[in-house]
Structures are given as structure tokens and as C-alpha cells.
Amino acid sequence: MNPSPAELETPEGLNTPVASVKKRRRWGAQDLSLIAVFAALLVVVAVVPPIQIGNLLSVPLTLQTLVVTLSALLLGVSRSFAAVGLYVLLGLVGLPIFAGFRGGIGLLAGPTAGYIIAFPLMALAVGALATLIVRRAWRLAPLLFVLAGIIGLLISHLLGIIGMMINGKLPLDKAIAADVIFVPGDLVKIVLATVLALALHRAFPRLLRDR
């Protein structure tokens, strides 16, 4: 028997009335803690020495896209955007928390600007899709989480290419060539983020269900 429109599918296989979902829209201590944890995790992975692939502008390969995707898949729209936005804001005001211990507003004039700007936009897009998946299509979550991550990946690479064209003065073909090197690694990170997100949603089924 199909659930009524007033019910939502959950990772537990249970149905929750919409009214109960609407009750939990304000952030509490747990929400603020999760935002802080993921913002801090972005700082931690930025400290890990980036891999210099040797592309035209030496844009480094880091684990930050993994954490951005994971936070969006776990926390949904608002909380992941807050976590990623907090990280980006702190970096732009001068804290050396971007890859290579860099920070400051001047990075927006550099070749990595597009990737930095893409972080919070990735969180918005992937977080919105993750919320729908958890509530409406949990049985297809493994596939749909990967697809959501790929959409976030497209946002990141599109803005990254634009940033290299504007700030790095590269023509479109060379900007694409400099960016495409990152695609295989980013696809692996999406799969890893999906595996981790699925495991954590099963362990903590209310993490996103009631948002």
C-alpha cells in the first residue's frame, strides 16, 4: 500500500507525518555543532598537503570537494551551506585555511577563485537534492547520491574553468585542459562521499529526515 501524501519515506523504512517535519526547522545546539564540525573538517583537509598535478596554472588537488559533498549529502541545504560558507568566509577574511595555507580576499583575483566560489554553491545544489532523496526516494539513494554529487562536480568545474579564463587569462580550450585533469579524482571522491553518507544516514536516520 502506497503512503499517503502526508507521509514521507525515511531511511528507517518508516513514515513520518509532514507536521512532525515542520516542527524541526530552527537550528538547535546539534545543528550548530554539525556546522562547526564540518567547517573545521574543511580546515583540516586543507592542511593536508595538496597534490600538484602540474596543470597550466598549478591548481592543487585537495580533499575539500569530498568534504563539501559529504556535508551536503548529510546535512542538506541550509546547514551544509552554513558550514561551507563559514569556511570560505573565514578564508577570505585572511585566515590561512585554504589549500597551501593561503587566505585573504586576494585569492578571488587568482586562478582558483572559481573553485572557491563554487564550494557554497555546491553545498546548496547537492544539499537540496540530498534532502529530496532522503525524504522521497531513499531506496534509490546510492545512485541518486552519486548523481547529486556529479551535479555539484559540474558546478565546481564550470566555475573553475571560468575563473581560470578570467583570472588566469587562459583561452577556453586550455582552461578545460587544465581542469579536466581533476575529473577522475573528483569522481572517486563523489563515490567515497556517497558511501560515507549512506553509512551515516543508516546509523543516524534522523540526521536529515526531519529537516
N, C-alpha and C positions, 0 to 999 in steps of 0.2 A: 504494500500500500504506500503510495507516494505521500511525503509530508505535506502539510498544508502550507500556504504562502506565509503564514505567521510563524513558521519554524525554520530553523537554519540547520544545515548539516555541519557536524563538527568532527574533528579528528577522533573523538571517542566513539563515534558512531551514534551519538545521542542527538536529540533535537532540542534546541533551546528557544523559547519564545523570544520574539523580537523585543518585547518590552524589557526583558532582562538585559538585553544587549544595550539598550538605550540608557540604562541606568549607569553604565560604566564608560562615560565619555570624558570625565575630568581626570587629569593626571593625579595620581597619588604618589606616595613615597616609593612604591615599587617601580612605577613608570619613570620617575626621576632617576632612580638608581640605575635602571637599564640604559637610559640615555647617557648617563655619566660613564657607565661601563663601556659602552660601545665607542663613545668619543675617546676614552682612554685607550681602548684597544687599537683604534686607528693611529694614535700616537705611538703605541708600542711597535706596530708593524712598520711604521715609517722609520723607526730607529734601526730596524734590520737593514743591513747594507743592501741598497738596491743593486740589481743586476744591470750593468751597462751592456746593452746589446750591440752598440756600435752603429746605430742608425744615424741619419744625416745630422740630427741635432742633439744626439746623445740623451734622448728622453729615457729615463730609467724605468726598468720593470720592477714593480713593487707588489706587495700583497694587499694594498689598500682597496683595490677593486673587489677582492674577495670579502673583506670585512664590510664594505658598503653594501654589497649584495646580500650578505648574510644578515646584516642588521635589518635590511628592508624585508627580507623573507620572514624574519622572526617578529619584528616589531610593527610592521605595517607602515602607513603613510606618515602620520604626524610624529611619532616617536623616533622613527629612523631619520626623518628629515631633521628633527631637532638635534639628534646625536651627530649626524654628519655635518649639519650646518654649524654646530658649535665648534667642531674640529676645524672646519675651514675658516671660520671667523677668527679663532684664536691664532691660526697660522698667518692669516692676512694682517693681523694687528702687530705681528712681529715675533711671535714665539717660534723657535726653530723646530717645528714639528712636521714639516713636510719632508719628502724624500731628500736624503742628503743633508739633513739638519738645516734646511733652508726655511725661511719665513719672511713675511713682510709683504706689503701691498705691491711692491715692485715686481713680484712674481707674475702679476697679471699682465705685465708687459713682456713676459718671457714665452718661450715656445711651449711650456707646459700649462699655460693659462687655461686652455680649453678643457684639459683633463680635470683641473681643479674645480672649474665652474661646473663641470658635469657631475661631480660627486653628489651634491644635494639633489640635482635633477634626477639622477639615477635612483636615489632613495625614494623620491616622490613616485616615479613611474613603477618601479618594482614593488614598492610598498603597497600601492593601490591595487596592483594585480594580485599580490600575495593575500591581501585581505579578502578579495573576492574568491580566490581559490580555496582558502581555509573555510570560508563560510558556505560556499556553494558547490564546490567541486573537489572535495578532499580526496576522493577515490582516484582522481587523475593528477593529484598533487605532484608526484615525481616528474611527470612530463611537463606539466604546466609551470612548475617552479623553474625548470630549465629554460622554457620559452620566455618566462618573465625576465630571467637573468640575461638572456640574449637581447631582449629589448633594451635593458639597461646598458648592455655592452654596445649596442648600436648608438645610443645617446653619447656614451663616453667617447667612442671612436670618431663619431661625426664632429663633435665639438673639439676633440683633439686635433683632427685634421684642419678644421677652421682656424684653430689657434696657431698651428704651425704655418699656415698660409699667411695669416695676418701679422703675427709677431716674428715668425722665422723667415718671412719673405720667400717661402717655398712655393713653386707652382703646384697646381693640384696633383699632377702625377707623382711628383717627388714627395709631397706630403702624404699621399696614400701609401707610397712605398715605405716611408719612414714609419707609418702607423701600423701597416698590416703585419709587421714582424711580431707585434704583441698579441695578435688574434689567437694563435694556438694556446699560448699560456693563459689567456683570459678565459677561453673555453674550458680549460681544465679547472680554473678557479670557480667557474659557474657550477660545474658538476660537483666539486667539493663543497661549495656553499649549499647546494641543494641537499646533499647527503647529510650535512650537519644540521640544516634547518629541519629536515624531516624527522631526524632523531630527536631533536629538542622539542619539536611540536608534539611528538608522541609522549615524551617524558613530561612535558608541561602543557597539556592540551588547552589550558585557558590563557595561554600567553598572548594569543591574538584573537581567539574566538569571540571574546566579548568586547572587542574594541569597536 
